[in-house]
Amino acid sequence: LPIIRSFCINQWLVARSTVATNKGLQDYTVSVVVTCRNERGNIERVVKECPQMGKHTQIIFVEGGSSDGTLEEIQRVAQEYKEVRDISWYVQENKGKGDAVRKGFAHASSDVLMILDGDLTMPAQELSKFFEALVTAKGDFINGSRLVYSMESKAMQFLNLLANWFFGRQFSWILGQRIKDTLCGTKVLWKEDYGRIIANRSYFSMRDPFGDFDLLFGAAKLHLKIVDVPIRYKDRTYGQTNIRRFANGLVLLWMSIIAMRKFKFR
């Protein structure tokens, strides 16, 4: 607790064991889950710009009920690039980015799991930085941060910037690890750790419609080391945002209160 913790006589350090490995970057496979709703103009760019990482890179599109022909574009691109890229696609039965991520991860077959937003405001080329940070043990859970480098003028509105700053400060206190940007769509973790997060979901008694908090809460519950990797946040070049700022903000605030109760006041 703030202030009170300063009066503690005993301080505890919790250490985790690490296992040395001789494996390198080329020894792991990667699944990139791309969530997309009304992102037709970005689909081919994802395939062209997504780097080949590790031993093999799989691209999984999860389409969320688009009205602009996104699904048809995914099917066209998957057929056109089938000789050079491993591409699969699935259609959501439910709604929300969180559901799309969970569906994509359920079909992923690789060692490393990645999330890439279909709007490409986070350049796909930067995924290689996340992969290297995870495999070289810089952290157990790699979280993107849009709030370090200067971003393009229309990339984020002021209210969104304010909300991201607020939740970053709040989560840093709740989880006991410094997190600058909780809502960046790009997150990378080991598939094995994701399986453990699934097993612990009932602890929080909530279903995250966005996916970001679900993964951060789960990683913190498992005492995984969360590390921020800064990205250069870009303007959209196609389509419009699917975010409902005020309604979604209230949901996120309620979820953070649940996390506070679980981590700080249990």
MINUBA-729423 format. One record per residue (C-alpha): residue number from 1; x, y, z. Coordinates in nm, 4 decimals, padded with zeros to 6 digits, m for minus. Last residue first. Example, Ala and Ser with C-alpha at 12.3 -4.5 7.8 and 13.67 -1.06 7.14 Angstrom:
2
+------+----------+----------+----------+
| resi |     east |    north |       up |
+------+----------+----------+----------+
|    2 |  01.3670 | m00.1060 |  00.7140 |
|    1 |  01.2300 | m00.4500 |  00.7800 |
+------+----------+----------+----------+
This chain:
266
+------+----------+----------+----------+
| resi |     east |    north |       up |
+------+----------+----------+----------+
|  266 | m00.6994 | m01.0077 | m00.1320 |
|  265 | m00.6640 | m00.6307 | m00.1294 |
|  264 | m00.3747 | m00.5577 | m00.3650 |
|  263 | m00.3651 | m00.8253 | m00.6346 |
|  262 | m00.7231 | m00.9542 | m00.6511 |
|  261 | m00.9022 | m00.6374 | m00.5462 |
|  260 | m00.6888 | m00.4242 | m00.7752 |
|  259 | m00.7502 | m00.6671 | m01.0619 |
|  258 | m01.1265 | m00.6312 | m01.0166 |
|  257 | m01.0869 | m00.2529 | m01.0150 |
|  256 | m00.8843 | m00.2778 | m01.3369 |
|  255 | m01.1683 | m00.4719 | m01.4976 |
|  254 | m01.4181 | m00.2018 | m01.3999 |
|  253 | m01.1967 |  00.0669 | m01.5549 |
|  252 | m01.1604 | m00.1368 | m01.8737 |
|  251 | m01.5378 | m00.1668 | m01.9084 |
|  250 | m01.5800 |  00.2066 | m01.8487 |
|  249 | m01.3185 |  00.2872 | m02.1128 |
|  248 | m01.4894 |  00.0628 | m02.3668 |
|  247 | m01.8127 |  00.2605 | m02.3367 |
|  246 | m01.6275 |  00.5937 | m02.3485 |
|  245 | m01.3911 |  00.5225 | m02.6370 |
|  244 | m01.5892 |  00.3001 | m02.8690 |
|  243 | m01.2957 |  00.1498 | m03.0612 |
|  242 | m01.3401 |  00.0050 | m03.4113 |
|  241 | m01.1094 |  00.2663 | m03.5661 |
|  240 | m01.1649 |  00.3653 | m03.9265 |
|  239 | m01.0496 |  00.2297 | m04.2603 |
|  238 | m00.7159 |  00.2489 | m04.4420 |
|  237 | m00.3861 |  00.4356 | m04.3959 |
|  236 | m00.4121 |  00.4587 | m04.0185 |
|  235 | m00.1515 |  00.6838 | m03.8653 |
|  234 |  00.1580 |  00.5192 | m03.7193 |
|  233 |  00.2882 |  00.4290 | m03.3727 |
|  232 |  00.6624 |  00.3741 | m03.3584 |
|  231 |  00.7137 |  00.0923 | m03.1101 |
|  230 |  00.8704 |  00.0687 | m02.7658 |
|  229 |  00.9252 | m00.2779 | m02.6142 |
|  228 |  00.7889 | m00.3114 | m02.2620 |
|  227 |  00.8931 | m00.6069 | m02.0466 |
|  226 |  00.6687 | m00.8204 | m01.8266 |
|  225 |  00.8545 | m01.0773 | m01.6139 |
|  224 |  00.6144 | m01.3613 | m01.5473 |
|  223 |  00.4911 | m01.3957 | m01.1903 |
|  222 |  00.2105 | m01.6343 | m01.2980 |
|  221 | m00.0525 | m01.3896 | m01.1694 |
|  220 |  00.1336 | m01.1110 | m01.3529 |
|  219 |  00.1075 | m01.2982 | m01.6826 |
|  218 | m00.2624 | m01.3652 | m01.6311 |
|  217 | m00.3390 | m01.0038 | m01.5456 |
|  216 | m00.1459 | m00.8841 | m01.8514 |
|  215 | m00.3090 | m01.1395 | m02.0808 |
|  214 | m00.6651 | m01.0674 | m01.9698 |
|  213 | m00.5952 | m00.6950 | m01.9645 |
|  212 | m00.5021 | m00.6896 | m02.3334 |
|  211 | m00.7698 | m00.9281 | m02.4653 |
|  210 | m01.0323 | m00.6698 | m02.5608 |
|  209 | m01.3618 | m00.8264 | m02.4477 |
|  208 | m01.1979 | m00.9539 | m02.1252 |
|  207 | m01.4074 | m01.2239 | m01.9663 |
|  206 | m01.4231 | m01.2002 | m01.5891 |
|  205 | m01.3952 | m01.4199 | m01.2804 |
|  204 | m01.0314 | m01.3218 | m01.2102 |
|  203 | m00.9246 | m01.6622 | m01.0775 |
|  202 | m01.1267 | m01.8370 | m01.3511 |
|  201 | m00.8589 | m01.7381 | m01.5991 |
|  200 | m00.5885 | m01.9452 | m01.4295 |
|  199 | m00.5811 | m02.2453 | m01.6663 |
|  198 | m00.5886 | m02.0133 | m01.9663 |
|  197 | m00.2842 | m01.8246 | m01.8324 |
|  196 | m00.1002 | m02.1579 | m01.7980 |
|  195 | m00.1682 | m02.2393 | m02.1626 |
|  194 | m00.0430 | m01.8920 | m02.2542 |
|  193 |  00.2805 | m01.9717 | m02.0715 |
|  192 |  00.3381 | m02.2767 | m02.2914 |
|  191 |  00.2600 | m02.0733 | m02.6026 |
|  190 |  00.5396 | m01.8358 | m02.5115 |
|  189 |  00.4526 | m01.4676 | m02.5163 |
|  188 |  00.4170 | m01.1644 | m02.7420 |
|  187 |  00.1857 | m00.8624 | m02.7180 |
|  186 |  00.0995 | m00.6045 | m02.9816 |
|  185 | m00.2369 | m00.4329 | m02.9344 |
|  184 | m00.1038 | m00.1550 | m02.7142 |
|  183 | m00.3593 | m00.1150 | m02.4372 |
|  182 | m00.1448 | m00.1508 | m02.1247 |
|  181 |  00.1110 |  00.1145 | m02.2206 |
|  180 |  00.3831 |  00.2099 | m01.9701 |
|  179 |  00.4022 | m00.1020 | m01.7598 |
|  178 |  00.6398 | m00.1032 | m01.4619 |
|  177 |  00.5860 | m00.4135 | m01.2537 |
|  176 |  00.4125 | m00.4323 | m00.9154 |
|  175 |  00.0891 | m00.5495 | m01.0742 |
|  174 | m00.1440 | m00.2930 | m00.9172 |
|  173 |  00.1043 | m00.0027 | m00.9136 |
|  172 |  00.2282 | m00.0425 | m01.2707 |
|  171 | m00.1299 | m00.1152 | m01.3690 |
|  170 | m00.2532 |  00.2229 | m01.2472 |
|  169 |  00.0267 |  00.4177 | m01.4120 |
|  168 | m00.0301 |  00.2450 | m01.7452 |
|  167 | m00.4077 |  00.2749 | m01.7101 |
|  166 | m00.3807 |  00.6520 | m01.6686 |
|  165 | m00.1306 |  00.7058 | m01.9533 |
|  164 | m00.3435 |  00.4962 | m02.1888 |
|  163 | m00.6546 |  00.6908 | m02.0910 |
|  162 | m00.4831 |  01.0257 | m02.1516 |
|  161 | m00.3557 |  00.9169 | m02.4919 |
|  160 | m00.7008 |  00.7925 | m02.5867 |
|  159 | m00.8499 |  01.1248 | m02.4808 |
|  158 | m00.5863 |  01.3118 | m02.6869 |
|  157 | m00.6475 |  01.1181 | m03.0080 |
|  156 | m00.3931 |  00.8627 | m03.1255 |
|  155 | m00.2287 |  00.8043 | m03.4653 |
|  154 | m00.3367 |  01.1317 | m03.6232 |
|  153 | m00.0128 |  01.3283 | m03.5756 |
|  152 |  00.2352 |  01.0415 | m03.6068 |
|  151 |  00.3839 |  00.9142 | m03.2841 |
|  150 |  00.6925 |  01.0374 | m03.0994 |
|  149 |  00.8701 |  00.7472 | m02.9328 |
|  148 |  00.7922 |  00.6283 | m02.5808 |
|  147 |  00.4138 |  00.6104 | m02.5508 |
|  146 |  00.3322 |  00.3412 | m02.8071 |
|  145 |  00.4490 |  00.0568 | m02.5822 |
|  144 |  00.4336 | m00.3077 | m02.6902 |
|  143 |  00.4344 | m00.5807 | m02.4265 |
|  142 |  00.6762 | m00.8732 | m02.4197 |
|  141 |  00.5948 | m01.1473 | m02.1677 |
|  140 |  00.8740 | m01.3661 | m02.0297 |
|  139 |  01.1379 | m01.0946 | m02.0498 |
|  138 |  01.4844 | m01.0146 | m02.1853 |
|  137 |  01.5121 | m01.3920 | m02.2205 |
|  136 |  01.6893 | m01.3959 | m02.5599 |
|  135 |  01.3829 | m01.5649 | m02.7112 |
|  134 |  01.1409 | m01.3030 | m02.5803 |
|  133 |  01.3392 | m00.9914 | m02.6745 |
|  132 |  01.4265 | m01.1399 | m03.0152 |
|  131 |  01.0630 | m01.2076 | m03.0987 |
|  130 |  00.9540 | m00.8610 | m02.9874 |
|  129 |  01.2203 | m00.6944 | m03.2019 |
|  128 |  01.1179 | m00.9140 | m03.4999 |
|  127 |  00.7635 | m00.7846 | m03.4654 |
|  126 |  00.8825 | m00.4398 | m03.5743 |
|  125 |  00.8333 | m00.5240 | m03.9422 |
|  124 |  00.4573 | m00.5469 | m03.8843 |
|  123 |  00.4360 | m00.1718 | m03.8329 |
|  122 |  00.2105 | m00.0866 | m03.5367 |
|  121 | m00.0670 |  00.1244 | m03.6877 |
|  120 | m00.1072 | m00.1845 | m03.9051 |
|  119 | m00.4909 | m00.1715 | m03.8861 |
|  118 | m00.4954 | m00.5521 | m03.8649 |
|  117 | m00.3635 | m00.5502 | m03.5104 |
|  116 | m00.0748 | m00.7928 | m03.4583 |
|  115 | m00.0711 | m01.0425 | m03.1717 |
|  114 |  00.2149 | m01.2885 | m03.1268 |
|  113 |  00.2480 | m01.6450 | m02.9950 |
|  112 |  00.5847 | m01.8244 | m02.9768 |
|  111 |  00.6316 | m02.2032 | m02.9812 |
|  110 |  00.4014 | m02.2551 | m03.2787 |
|  109 |  00.0757 | m02.4405 | m03.3478 |
|  108 | m00.1755 | m02.1579 | m03.3298 |
|  107 | m00.5414 | m02.2610 | m03.3623 |
|  106 | m00.6393 | m02.1763 | m03.0035 |
|  105 | m00.4263 | m01.8620 | m03.0254 |
|  104 | m00.6392 | m01.7358 | m03.3124 |
|  103 | m00.9644 | m01.8014 | m03.1298 |
|  102 | m00.8387 | m01.6351 | m02.8111 |
|  101 | m00.7202 | m01.3336 | m03.0092 |
|  100 | m01.0545 | m01.2990 | m03.1873 |
|   99 | m01.2444 | m01.3284 | m02.8575 |
|   98 | m01.0320 | m01.0512 | m02.7103 |
|   97 | m01.0844 | m00.8382 | m03.0211 |
|   96 | m01.4589 | m00.8374 | m02.9732 |
|   95 | m01.7521 | m01.0356 | m03.1053 |
|   94 | m01.8651 | m01.3984 | m03.1273 |
|   93 | m01.8676 | m01.6571 | m03.4066 |
|   92 | m01.5376 | m01.5236 | m03.5343 |
|   91 | m01.4140 | m01.6301 | m03.8781 |
|   90 | m01.0866 | m01.8148 | m03.9277 |
|   89 | m00.7876 | m01.7794 | m04.1581 |
|   88 | m00.4655 | m01.9622 | m04.2426 |
|   87 | m00.1419 | m01.8433 | m04.4033 |
|   86 |  00.1964 | m02.0206 | m04.4224 |
|   85 |  00.3789 | m01.7967 | m04.6699 |
|   84 |  00.5712 | m01.8531 | m04.9962 |
|   83 |  00.3654 | m02.0962 | m05.2035 |
|   82 |  00.0325 | m01.9965 | m05.0470 |
|   81 |  00.0816 | m01.6309 | m05.1399 |
|   80 | m00.1978 | m01.5957 | m05.3957 |
|   79 | m00.4377 | m01.8313 | m05.2183 |
|   78 | m00.3976 | m01.6674 | m04.8786 |
|   77 | m00.4276 | m01.3250 | m05.0447 |
|   76 | m00.7573 | m01.4120 | m05.2097 |
|   75 | m00.9040 | m01.5682 | m04.8942 |
|   74 | m00.7998 | m01.2692 | m04.6844 |
|   73 | m00.9511 | m01.0344 | m04.9438 |
|   72 | m01.2811 | m01.2257 | m04.9330 |
|   71 | m01.2853 | m01.1966 | m04.5551 |
|   70 | m01.2123 | m00.8225 | m04.5646 |
|   69 | m01.4962 | m00.7528 | m04.8073 |
|   68 | m01.6005 | m00.4173 | m04.6616 |
|   67 | m01.8740 | m00.5306 | m04.4209 |
|   66 | m01.6522 | m00.7156 | m04.1746 |
|   65 | m01.7785 | m00.9778 | m03.9300 |
|   64 | m01.4674 | m01.0331 | m03.7180 |
|   63 | m01.1959 | m01.1945 | m03.9283 |
|   62 | m00.9185 | m01.3872 | m03.7551 |
|   61 | m00.6068 | m01.4056 | m03.9735 |
|   60 | m00.3354 | m01.6522 | m03.8720 |
|   59 |  00.0165 | m01.6007 | m04.0106 |
|   58 |  00.2669 | m01.8818 | m03.9428 |
|   57 |  00.6400 | m01.8138 | m03.9237 |
|   56 |  00.8963 | m02.0960 | m03.9351 |
|   55 |  01.2431 | m02.1598 | m03.7929 |
|   54 |  01.2642 | m01.8186 | m03.6316 |
|   53 |  01.1005 | m01.5149 | m03.7811 |
|   52 |  00.9974 | m01.4330 | m04.1364 |
|   51 |  00.8964 | m01.0701 | m04.1155 |
|   50 |  00.5379 | m00.9472 | m04.1660 |
|   49 |  00.5535 | m00.6782 | m04.4355 |
|   48 |  00.4207 | m00.8600 | m04.7421 |
|   47 |  00.1583 | m01.0661 | m04.5592 |
|   46 |  00.0358 | m00.7731 | m04.3512 |
|   45 |  00.0375 | m00.5454 | m04.6573 |
|   44 | m00.1934 | m00.7898 | m04.8367 |
|   43 | m00.4490 | m00.7563 | m04.5576 |
|   42 | m00.4332 | m00.3796 | m04.5033 |
|   41 | m00.6918 | m00.2482 | m04.7534 |
|   40 | m00.9540 | m00.4996 | m04.6433 |
|   39 | m00.9398 | m00.3924 | m04.2781 |
|   38 | m01.3098 | m00.3901 | m04.1925 |
|   37 | m01.2549 | m00.6150 | m03.8905 |
|   36 | m00.9137 | m00.7705 | m03.8458 |
|   35 | m00.7241 | m00.9538 | m03.5747 |
|   34 | m00.3867 | m01.0832 | m03.6968 |
|   33 | m00.2449 | m01.3740 | m03.4969 |
|   32 |  00.1267 | m01.4227 | m03.5675 |
|   31 |  00.2422 | m01.7793 | m03.4912 |
|   30 |  00.6179 | m01.8310 | m03.4496 |
|   29 |  00.8473 | m02.1355 | m03.4554 |
|   28 |  01.1662 | m02.1626 | m03.2523 |
|   27 |  01.5194 | m02.2907 | m03.3197 |
|   26 |  01.6282 | m02.0112 | m03.5524 |
|   25 |  01.6462 | m01.7542 | m03.2730 |
|   24 |  01.8894 | m01.9631 | m03.0709 |
|   23 |  01.8713 | m02.2650 | m02.8426 |
|   22 |  02.1518 | m02.3336 | m02.5973 |
|   21 |  01.9250 | m02.3052 | m02.2980 |
|   20 |  01.9839 | m02.2165 | m01.9334 |
|   19 |  01.6853 | m02.2687 | m01.7081 |
|   18 |  01.5771 | m01.9764 | m01.4945 |
|   17 |  01.4723 | m01.9845 | m01.1311 |
|   16 |  01.2440 | m01.7174 | m00.9935 |
|   15 |  01.3328 | m01.4726 | m00.7192 |
|   14 |  01.0932 | m01.3087 | m00.4726 |
|   13 |  01.2560 | m01.0334 | m00.2685 |
|   12 |  01.0949 | m00.9525 |  00.0633 |
|   11 |  01.1256 | m00.6397 |  00.2743 |
|   10 |  01.1003 | m00.6475 |  00.6514 |
|    9 |  01.0620 | m00.3412 |  00.8733 |
|    8 |  00.7752 | m00.1953 |  00.6726 |
|    7 |  00.7183 |  00.1776 |  00.7278 |
|    6 |  00.7516 |  00.2756 |  00.3609 |
|    5 |  00.4823 |  00.0215 |  00.2702 |
|    4 |  00.2304 |  00.2324 |  00.4618 |
|    3 |  00.2940 |  00.5303 |  00.2301 |
|    2 |  00.1226 |  00.3558 | m00.0668 |
|    1 |  00.0000 |  00.0000 |  00.0000 |
+------+----------+----------+----------+
